[in-house]
Amino acid sequence: MSGHRPNEPPHGYVLIGAALLHQRVRELGAQIAADYAEKRPILVGVLRGVVVFLADLLKATDGLPCEVDFMAISSYGSGSGVVRIEKDLETSIEGRHVILVEDIVDTGLTLRFILRNLEARRPASLVVCTLLDKQAHRLVPLPIRYTGFAIGDRFVVGYGLDEKQRYRNLPDIWVIDETADRSAG
């Protein structure tokens, strides 16, 4: 018996356990609720990896009156910065307080594109909330207001993050051992 559940990566380990994830998301939600107590923010999630985090974050805002909308983005080429909007917002954000919610920020090129796009729509305010901040490959400075966890240069899956659409439903954040042969999976 291999010792791992069928959906767990065969070559990896838990970086952030479910209990710690949920505790930190509750803290982020409480901070957002306090910061936006007199406002009605709109949380904008970048699909797909953000779905699990955004759902838990929304619940953790403790009844804060807010809305949710989504964007889907495609980036082309490793580090090229070429980005296309696949799904745009359905709600106008002009004059609104916008919290852009990301699962993970890496180079920052895609996030910079999204921020510029959203800023052009004239929101009252625009801040970023990310579950994971992976600064090792950061190419551009970014104004991240809320960060769940800073992580090193690791390939991670779980809690919405995937590898070829696998592992999104793991309750923990796992590091995939990229030196292991994953072709057998």
N, C-alpha and C positions, 0 to 999 in steps of 0.2 A: 504494500500500500504506500502510495507516494506521500501521504500526509497533508495534501492540500485538497481543498474542495474543487469541483470540476471547473468553476469559473475563475479560480485564482490563478495568477500567472505562475507557471511552473518554475520560473527562474526570477525570483524577486523577493522582496521583503516589505513589510508594513513600515512606512515612514511616519504616517500620522494616523493614529487609531481613531475609530468612530467616536469614542467618548470625547476625546480631545477636539476633534472636528466640531462636534455639536456644541461643546462648551464655547469654542471660539466664535462660532456662527451666532450663538446667543449673545455674546458680548458685542459683536459687530452690529447686530440688530438693535440692541439696547442703545448703543452709541448713535446709530442713525435715528432712532426714535427720539432721542434727546435733542440731537442737532436739528431735527426737522419738526419739532413739536408744534410749531405754529404754521407749518407749511403743508402742502399736499404734493409731495414729490412723485416723480414717475421713475420707476426702476426700469432701465433698459438692459435687457440681457442679450448677450451675443451667443447665438446658437452654435452648437448643440451642447457643448460641454457644460455650460453654465446652468442648465435646467435644474439639476439636483440642488446645487448651492443656492440658486435664486429662490427656489421654493422654500427651503429651510430659512433663508435670510428673511424672506417676506413674513413667514410665521413668527420670526423672532423680533419683528418690529413692534410687537405688542399692540396691535390695533391701530397703528399709525395709518391715517387715511392716505393711501397712495395707490397709484396705478402701476400697471406692468405692461410693457411692450417688448418686442423682440426684433433683432436684426440678425441676418445671416450673412456672413462674409466669406469670400473665397480669396485666399492668397496664393500667388503663383511663384514658384521658384524659391529656393532656400535663401532667405535674406534679401530677396530682390525688392521687397516693398511694393510689388504690384498687387493691388487689392481691388476686388469688385464686390459690390453689394448684391447679394443674391435675393435677400428679402429685406425690404425697408420697413420703417415704422408705419403703423397705421394711424398713430395719434400725432397731432401737431405738438411740438415741444416749445414753440415760441412762447416766451414769457414764463416757462415752467422751470421748476427746480428738478434737474435731471441727475440721477445717480446711474452711471454706466457700470454695470455689473459684469465682471469677467471671471472666468474660472482660473486662468493662469496668464500672467504677463511675462513674455520672454524678451525678444529683441526690442519690442516696443513699436516696430514699424506699422503693424496692423492697427494697434491701438492709436497711434498718432494719426493715421488716416481716419479712423472712426471719430476721434475727437474733433479733428478739423471739419469733418462733414457735419457733425452735430452742432459745433459752434456756429457754423454758417446759418443755422436755423434759428439763431438768436434766443437761446434759452436764458432764463433769469440767472441760473447758475448751472454748472456742469462739473461734477466730481467723479472720481473713479473709485470703485470698491472691487478689489480682487481677492479671491481666496488664496491664491499662491502668487508670490512675486519671485520670479527666477531671474535675478539680476546678472548672472554670469555672462549672458550674451547681449545685454542691453546695449543698443546702438544709439538710442535717443533718450534724452531726459523726459520723464513723464510726471505729471502731478497726481500721484496716487494718494488719495485721502485716507482710505480704509484698506488695511492689509490684514488678511487672515494669518498667513505664515510666509516668511521669507525662506526659500529653499535654495539649495545649491544646484549645480549643473547635473541634474538627474532627469531621466525620462520617467514620468510618473503617470499612473493610471488609477482609476477608481473614483468614486464620488462624482461621477459625471465625465471624468476624463477617460479617453480611450486610446487604444492601439488598434487601428483598423476596425473600429466599431466594437471592439471587445472590451470587457472589464468596466464599462460605465456604471454598472449596478453594484460594484463592490462598495461596502460601507466604509472602507478605509482608503487612504491614499497609499498606493504601493509604488515602490521603485522597481522598475524593470531592469534586470541585469542585461545590459546591451551586449555584453561579451558572450552570453550564452547563445547557443543556436536555437533560434525561435522558429525555424522553418518547420519543425516537427509539430507545432501547435496548430 
